[in-house]
C-alpha cells in the first residue's frame, strides 16, 4: 500500500496562493493580448478624387457600417474633393485660388479616371446608376453620414490646397495623419484607394 502525504494547512495555503498568483498573471496576459487585438473596424484612406475610387470607398464604408463595423474614411490630397461643399476664394493666396479652381466644387462633380470626356463620363455613370437603382456618390455620402461613418479630411491636404473648414461638406471633420494612423492601427481592415 502506498502512503500519500496529506498536505498541511500551511502547504495547501501556499499552493493555493501560488495558483491564484498564476491565474492573476494569466489574466494579465489575456488582457494584454485583448488590448492589442484589432477592433471590428474599417479604415479607408482615399487619396484620389476620381469618381470610381470615391464611389467604391463609400460603397465599402456603407456596407461595413451596415454590418455594424465602426468605419473611418480619411480623405487626403485630391480625395478631399469628395467631401467639399462648394468653393470659396476670399482670404486665399493666388496659388490657393488656382488650386481651388482646379478642385471639384462637390461630390457630384467628380471626374472619371478612364471615362471623363469633359465631365460627360461621370454624368453617364450617375445616370446609369440611377436607372439601375444604384446609389450615386452623393447619395452614398449622405448614407455614410446617416450610418455614422466617421468622415475625416486630412488637415495637411487642406492646408496645401488652402481648403477651409467652412468648405467641407456637412458631417465632415478634419484630422491629421497621426490621428488616422492611430485609428487604422486598431482596425481589423485598412485599405487605401
C-alpha positions in Angstrom: 0.0 0.0 0.0 1.4 3.4 -1.0 1.4 6.1 1.5 0.3 9.5 0.3 1.3 12.6 2.1 -1.6 14.7 3.3 -0.8 18.4 2.8 -0.8 20.5 5.9 -3.0 23.6 6.0 0.1 25.8 5.5 1.2 23.8 2.5 -2.3 23.9 1.0 -2.5 27.6 1.6 0.9 28.2 -0.1 -0.1 26.0 -3.1 -3.5 27.9 -3.4 -1.6 31.3 -3.2 0.7 30.1 -5.9 -2.2 29.1 -8.1 -4.0 32.4 -7.5 -0.9 34.3 -8.5 -0.6 32.2 -11.7 -4.3 32.9 -12.5 -3.7 36.6 -12.0 -0.6 36.6 -14.2 -2.6 34.7 -17.0 -5.5 37.2 -16.7 -3.0 40.0 -17.2 -1.6 38.3 -20.3 -5.1 37.7 -21.7 -6.0 41.4 -21.0 -2.8 42.5 -22.8 -3.5 40.3 -25.8 -7.1 41.5 -26.0 -5.9 45.2 -25.8 -3.8 44.6 -28.9 -6.4 42.8 -30.9 -7.8 45.0 -33.8 -11.2 46.4 -33.4 -14.0 45.3 -35.7 -13.4 48.4 -37.8 -12.8 49.5 -41.4 -10.3 52.3 -42.0 -10.2 53.7 -45.6 -7.7 56.2 -46.9 -9.0 57.9 -50.1 -6.2 59.8 -51.9 -8.0 60.2 -55.2 -10.9 62.4 -56.1 -11.9 60.2 -59.0 -15.5 59.1 -59.4 -14.8 55.4 -59.4 -12.5 55.3 -56.4 -14.7 57.6 -54.2 -17.8 55.6 -55.2 -16.0 52.3 -54.3 -14.7 53.7 -51.0 -18.2 54.9 -50.0 -19.8 51.6 -51.0 -17.4 49.7 -48.9 -17.8 52.1 -46.0 -21.6 51.9 -46.1 -21.5 48.1 -46.3 -19.2 47.8 -43.4 -21.3 50.3 -41.3 -24.4 48.3 -42.2 -22.6 45.2 -40.8 -22.1 47.0 -37.5 -18.4 47.8 -38.1 -17.0 51.1 -37.0 -15.8 53.0 -40.1 -13.5 55.9 -40.6 -12.8 57.3 -44.1 -9.8 59.6 -44.3 -9.8 61.8 -47.4 -6.3 63.0 -48.3 -4.8 65.0 -51.2 -7.2 65.1 -54.2 -9.5 62.8 -52.2 -10.7 65.9 -50.3 -12.7 66.9 -53.4 -15.2 64.3 -52.4 -16.0 66.0 -49.1 -16.2 69.6 -50.1 -19.3 71.7 -50.4 -18.5 74.5 -52.8 -15.5 76.7 -53.4 -14.6 79.9 -51.6 -11.9 82.3 -52.7 -11.9 85.0 -50.1 -8.8 85.2 -47.9 -6.7 82.9 -50.1 -3.4 83.4 -51.8 -3.1 83.4 -55.6 -1.9 79.8 -55.6 -4.6 78.7 -53.2 -7.2 80.3 -55.5 -5.8 78.5 -58.5 -5.9 75.2 -56.6 -9.5 76.0 -55.5 -10.4 76.5 -59.2 -8.8 73.1 -60.1 -10.7 71.3 -57.3 -14.2 70.0 -57.9 -16.9 72.0 -56.1 -18.5 68.9 -54.6 -19.0 65.2 -54.9 -21.5 65.5 -57.7 -18.7 67.0 -59.9 -16.0 64.3 -59.6 -14.1 63.3 -62.7 -13.7 59.8 -64.0 -10.2 58.2 -64.4 -10.9 56.4 -67.7 -14.1 57.9 -69.0 -14.2 61.6 -68.3 -14.7 63.4 -71.6 -15.0 66.8 -70.0 -17.3 65.6 -67.3 -19.6 63.6 -69.6 -18.4 60.2 -68.2 -19.4 60.7 -64.6 -22.8 62.1 -65.8 -23.3 58.9 -67.8 -22.3 56.7 -64.8 -24.5 58.7 -62.5 -27.5 58.3 -64.9 -26.8 54.6 -65.3 -26.6 54.2 -61.6 -29.9 56.0 -61.1 -31.6 53.9 -63.8 -30.4 50.7 -62.2 -31.3 51.8 -58.6 -27.7 52.0 -57.5 -26.8 54.9 -55.2 -24.8 57.7 -56.7 -21.7 59.1 -54.9 -23.7 62.0 -53.4 -26.3 59.5 -52.1 -23.6 57.2 -50.8 -22.0 60.2 -48.9 -25.4 61.0 -47.3 -25.9 57.4 -46.4 -22.5 57.3 -44.8 -23.4 60.2 -42.6 -26.7 58.6 -41.6 -24.9 55.3 -40.7 -22.4 57.2 -38.5 -19.4 56.7 -40.7 -16.6 59.0 -39.5 -15.7 61.2 -42.4 -12.3 62.9 -42.0 -10.5 65.4 -44.2 -6.7 65.4 -43.9 -5.6 68.7 -42.3 -2.3 68.7 -44.2 -4.1 68.3 -47.5 -6.5 71.1 -46.5 -3.5 73.3 -45.7 -1.8 72.5 -49.1 -5.0 73.3 -51.1 -6.0 76.3 -48.9 -9.2 74.5 -48.1 -11.0 76.0 -45.1 -13.2 74.1 -42.6 -16.3 76.0 -43.9 -15.7 74.5 -47.4 -16.2 70.9 -46.0 -19.5 69.1 -46.5 -21.7 68.8 -43.5 -20.7 66.0 -41.2 -17.1 66.0 -42.3 -14.4 66.8 -39.7 -10.7 67.3 -40.1 -7.9 65.3 -38.6 -4.2 64.8 -39.0 -2.4 61.7 -40.4 -1.2 60.6 -37.0 -4.8 60.6 -35.7 -5.9 58.5 -38.7 -2.9 56.1 -38.3 -3.9 55.6 -34.7 -7.4 54.5 -35.8 -6.1 52.5 -38.7 -3.6 50.7 -36.4 -6.5 49.5 -34.3 -8.6 48.4 -37.3 -9.2 44.9 -38.5 -9.4 46.1 -42.1 -7.4 49.0 -43.5 -7.5 50.0 -47.2 -6.1 52.8 -49.4 -7.9 53.9 -52.6 
